Amino acid sequence: MRLISSAVLFILFLAIFSGCSFGIIQSSQPSEKAVKKVQKENTHSNQKSESQTEDTPSVKVASQKNEDGLPVVANPDSVSVLVNKQYALPDNYAPKDLVYPNVPFLFQNKIEKRQLRKPAARALEKLFAGAKKDGINLAGVSGYRSHVTQTVLFNNYAKKDGKEKALMYCALPGTSEHETGLSIDVSGSDGKYAATTAFNHTKEAEWLSKHASDYGFIVRYPEGKEKITGYEFEAWHIRYVGVAISKELAKHGWTLEEYYHTVPVSK
């Protein structure tokens, strides 16, 4: 009987200490729920850290300035390049990938202003097709302009209206977005209000305002932003910047100047 009792006590002793040992081993392994919680917290922490270290978009400029004393952009071939009254293209810059977009224009000849840089041209074809599906028929008015063409154009406007007034609607040579090959003036297919303030109130202008960003374009000189862009409202002037940036600008209601955190451009 004493042997049986001793055996029972020994078995109980093993059971108790084995149980504690098993419990310790089990508790040292975190539960699946706990693991997922930590992983989620770590992921959130990493994402927050990454967002905090993202570079703020900035204008890249070369060391030299142009003949008017303006900083010259160092990345003229970038589709997101900022060219305005404060930042100029290199002297006599000319894009190397100009093509003729397969869209209707108000004229038939394959001349300089019918061209755009290839990425902008392909995106424009999609934009025109999208507009047509919505019952909006667009036509190109003026795309790429060489430095020489912009010089002649500005001089003519300055002679007609005076330099100060001309600067409100026409860029100095070297500071025109048309020279990048990424901008184009568009109108309705009838050309009735081409490049005039009357176009700002058309159904074509309304469609561009709502949908241009879907194709990587922005209305470059929007209404209410004249003191920032330095130009009057031009609903017909659209600029290709790529879908990522166009969506970002549309989301916040920004101009390209605001995206780059540059100071407002004085008129």
Secondary structure per residue as TSV (DSSP state, phi and psi in degrees):
chain	resnum	aa	ss	phi	psi
A	1	M	-	360.0	-42.1
A	2	R	H	-66.2	-34.4
A	3	L	H	-65.4	-40.7
A	4	I	H	-64.3	-42.6
A	5	S	H	-63.1	-41.5
A	6	S	H	-62.8	-41.3
A	7	A	H	-63.7	-41.5
A	8	V	H	-63.1	-44.1
A	9	L	H	-61.8	-40.0
A	10	F	H	-64.1	-41.5
A	11	I	H	-65.8	-41.9
A	12	L	H	-62.5	-39.5
A	13	F	H	-60.0	-46.0
A	14	L	H	-64.5	-41.4
A	15	A	H	-63.5	-43.3
A	16	I	H	-63.7	-50.5
A	17	F	H	-74.2	-31.1
A	18	S	H	-66.1	-40.7
A	19	G	H	-62.1	-43.6
A	20	C	H	-63.6	-43.0
A	21	S	H	-62.6	-42.4
A	22	F	H	-64.4	-39.2
A	23	G	H	-65.4	-39.5
A	24	I	H	-65.0	-43.5
A	25	I	H	-62.8	-43.6
A	26	Q	H	-64.0	-43.7
A	27	S	H	-70.4	-19.7
A	28	S	H	-76.7	-13.9
A	29	Q	S	-99.6	112.3
A	30	P	-	-63.1	149.0
A	31	S	-	-69.1	160.3
A	32	E	H	-59.9	-36.6
A	33	K	H	-64.2	-41.9
A	34	A	H	-66.8	-39.3
A	35	V	H	-61.3	-46.7
A	36	K	H	-62.7	-36.4
A	37	K	H	-63.7	-45.5
A	38	V	H	-65.2	-42.2
A	39	Q	H	-60.5	-40.8
A	40	K	H	-64.5	-42.4
A	41	E	H	-64.8	-40.6
A	42	N	H	-65.5	-41.4
A	43	T	H	-62.0	-45.0
A	44	H	H	-61.9	-41.1
A	45	S	H	-64.7	-42.2
A	46	N	H	-65.4	-41.8
A	47	Q	H	-63.4	-41.0
A	48	K	H	-64.2	-41.9
A	49	S	H	-64.1	-41.8
A	50	E	H	-64.6	-41.5
A	51	S	H	-66.5	-30.5
A	52	Q	H	-74.2	-23.2
A	53	T	H	-102.1	2.0
A	54	E	-	-62.5	140.2
A	55	D	-	-71.8	134.8
A	56	T	-	-73.6	132.3
A	57	P	-	-53.9	135.8
A	58	S	-	-140.9	155.9
A	59	V	-	-81.7	127.0
A	60	K	-	-92.1	121.4
A	61	V	E	-121.3	150.4
A	62	A	E	-82.4	172.1
A	63	S	E	-73.5	-30.1
A	64	Q	E	-86.9	163.8
A	65	K	E	-118.1	161.3
A	66	N	-	-84.0	-176.5
A	67	E	T	-65.5	-18.2
A	68	D	T	-94.2	4.6
A	69	G	S	82.4	13.0
A	70	L	-	-89.5	145.2
A	71	P	E	-60.7	141.9
A	72	V	E	-102.7	130.3
A	73	V	E	-66.8	142.6
A	74	A	S	-91.3	-9.4
A	75	N	-	-126.9	57.6
A	76	P	T	-61.8	-22.0
A	77	D	T	-87.5	-5.6
A	78	S	S	-71.9	137.9
A	79	V	T	-70.3	-13.6
A	80	S	T	-104.7	14.0
A	81	V	-	-59.9	140.7
A	82	L	-	-98.2	116.4
A	83	V	-	-125.2	120.2
A	84	N	S	-156.5	-158.4
A	85	K	S	-71.5	-9.3
A	86	Q	S	-109.2	-19.9
A	87	Y	S	-131.1	124.6
A	88	A	B	-109.7	158.9
A	89	L	-	-78.6	158.7
A	90	P	-	-59.1	152.0
A	91	D	T	-53.3	130.7
A	92	N	T	56.2	32.1
A	93	Y	-	-59.8	139.1
A	94	A	-	-142.7	121.9
A	95	P	-	-60.7	148.4
A	96	K	S	-99.9	-4.2
A	97	D	-	-121.4	38.2
A	98	L	E	-71.7	136.1
A	99	V	E	-139.4	171.7
A	100	Y	-	-99.7	110.5
A	101	P	-	-64.5	144.1
A	102	N	S	-85.9	70.0
A	103	V	S	-138.7	157.7
A	104	P	-	-71.4	143.5
A	105	F	B	-120.7	169.4
A	106	L	S	-77.8	-1.6
A	107	F	S	-138.4	163.1
A	108	Q	-	-99.7	-28.2
A	109	N	S	-66.6	142.1
A	110	K	-	-86.9	80.7
A	111	I	-	-109.9	177.1
A	112	E	G	-48.8	-49.7
A	113	K	G	-73.5	-0.1
A	114	R	G	-89.6	-6.4
A	115	Q	-	-91.5	157.0
A	116	L	E	-146.3	161.8
A	117	R	E	-65.2	150.8
A	118	K	H	-53.4	-49.4
A	119	P	H	-62.6	-35.6
A	120	A	H	-70.5	-38.2
A	121	A	H	-64.1	-45.5
A	122	R	H	-64.3	-39.4
A	123	A	H	-68.0	-36.2
A	124	L	H	-64.1	-38.1
A	125	E	H	-60.6	-40.6
A	126	K	H	-69.1	-38.6
A	127	L	H	-63.1	-46.2
A	128	F	H	-62.0	-40.3
A	129	A	H	-65.3	-41.2
A	130	G	H	-64.1	-40.0
A	131	A	H	-64.1	-41.7
A	132	K	H	-62.2	-37.9
A	133	K	H	-62.0	-29.1
A	134	D	T	-92.6	10.4
A	135	G	T	81.5	17.0
A	136	I	-	-110.3	118.7
A	137	N	-	-103.7	114.0
A	138	L	E	-104.7	162.6
A	139	A	E	-144.8	146.8
A	140	G	E	-77.9	145.8
A	141	V	E	-114.9	-52.3
A	142	S	E	-156.5	120.6
A	143	G	-	-104.2	-112.8
A	144	Y	-	-67.0	141.8
A	145	R	-	-131.9	133.2
A	146	S	-	-73.7	166.9
A	147	H	H	-59.2	-40.0
A	148	V	H	-64.3	-45.7
A	149	T	H	-62.0	-42.9
A	150	Q	H	-64.2	-35.8
A	151	T	H	-63.5	-47.3
A	152	V	H	-63.3	-43.7
A	153	L	H	-62.3	-47.7
A	154	F	H	-64.8	-42.4
A	155	N	H	-61.0	-37.3
A	156	N	H	-66.2	-44.0
A	157	Y	H	-66.3	-40.6
A	158	A	H	-63.9	-37.4
A	159	K	H	-67.5	-36.0
A	160	K	H	-77.1	-48.3
A	161	D	H	-113.3	-4.0
A	162	G	-	91.9	149.1
A	163	K	H	-61.2	-45.5
A	164	E	H	-60.9	-43.9
A	165	K	H	-70.3	-38.3
A	166	A	H	-61.2	-34.5
A	167	L	T	-66.5	-15.5
A	168	M	T	-75.0	-24.3
A	169	Y	T	-133.9	-3.2
A	170	C	S	-137.3	136.5
A	171	A	-	-86.4	148.6
A	172	L	-	-62.7	147.9
A	173	P	T	-54.1	133.3
A	174	G	T	95.9	-15.3
A	175	T	S	-119.2	12.0
A	176	S	-	-89.8	133.1
A	177	E	G	-64.6	-26.2
A	178	H	G	-62.4	-27.2
A	179	E	G	-72.1	-17.1
A	180	T	G	-76.8	-21.6
A	181	G	T	79.2	12.2
A	182	L	-	-111.0	-4.5
A	183	S	E	-117.8	151.2
A	184	I	E	-150.9	143.0
A	185	D	E	-91.8	133.2
A	186	V	E	-125.3	166.0
A	187	S	E	-150.5	-178.3
A	188	G	E	-70.8	160.7
A	189	S	T	-62.9	-20.7
A	190	D	T	-83.7	-12.1
A	191	G	-	67.4	14.5
A	192	K	T	-60.4	-41.4
A	193	Y	T	-117.5	31.4
A	194	A	T	-56.5	123.8
A	195	A	T	53.7	37.1
A	196	T	S	-128.0	160.8
A	197	T	G	-62.7	-22.3
A	198	A	G	-63.3	-27.7
A	199	F	G	-65.2	-27.1
A	200	N	G	-58.2	-20.1
A	201	H	G	-111.4	18.9
A	202	T	S	-94.8	165.8
A	203	K	H	-66.5	-29.7
A	204	E	H	-65.9	-42.2
A	205	A	H	-64.6	-40.1
A	206	E	H	-63.4	-41.9
A	207	W	H	-64.3	-43.8
A	208	L	H	-61.4	-41.3
A	209	S	H	-60.2	-36.5
A	210	K	H	-86.5	-32.3
A	211	H	H	-119.8	-9.8
A	212	A	G	-56.1	-38.5
A	213	S	G	-65.4	-22.6
A	214	D	G	-65.6	-19.6
A	215	Y	G	-114.8	10.9
A	216	G	T	91.1	8.9
A	217	F	E	-107.4	158.2
A	218	I	E	-131.6	151.5
A	219	V	E	-77.8	107.8
A	220	R	E	-67.3	-34.4
A	221	Y	E	-121.2	78.4
A	222	P	-	-76.5	163.4
A	223	E	T	-67.5	138.5
A	224	G	T	86.0	-2.4
A	225	K	-	-115.9	19.9
A	226	E	H	-59.1	-37.6
A	227	K	H	-74.6	-15.7
A	228	I	H	-91.3	-44.8
A	229	T	H	-85.0	-26.2
A	230	G	S	86.4	5.2
A	231	Y	S	-130.0	154.5
A	232	E	-	-66.4	160.2
A	233	F	-	-58.7	124.6
A	234	E	E	-132.4	93.9
A	235	A	E	-67.2	-18.3
A	236	W	E	-88.7	-13.6
A	237	H	E	-94.8	106.9
A	238	I	E	-112.9	149.2
A	239	R	E	-130.2	133.6
A	240	Y	E	-84.2	127.4
A	241	V	-	-129.7	-3.1
A	242	G	-	95.6	149.3
A	243	V	H	-63.2	-39.7
A	244	A	H	-58.6	-47.4
A	245	I	H	-75.1	-39.3
A	246	S	H	-61.8	-38.1
A	247	K	H	-67.5	-39.4
A	248	E	H	-63.9	-44.0
A	249	L	H	-66.1	-40.5
A	250	A	H	-65.1	-39.0
A	251	K	H	-61.1	-41.5
A	252	H	H	-98.7	-8.5
A	253	G	T	71.8	32.6
A	254	W	-	-93.1	157.1
A	255	T	-	-93.5	173.8
A	256	L	H	-65.9	-32.3
A	257	E	H	-62.7	-42.4
A	258	E	H	-69.3	-34.7
A	259	Y	H	-60.7	-39.7
A	260	Y	T	-90.1	2.4
A	261	H	T	57.5	38.1
A	262	T	-	-88.2	162.6
A	263	V	-	-73.0	152.2
A	264	P	-	-55.9	144.4
A	265	V	-	-86.4	124.8
A	266	S	-	-74.7	149.5
A	267	K	-	-70.8	360.0
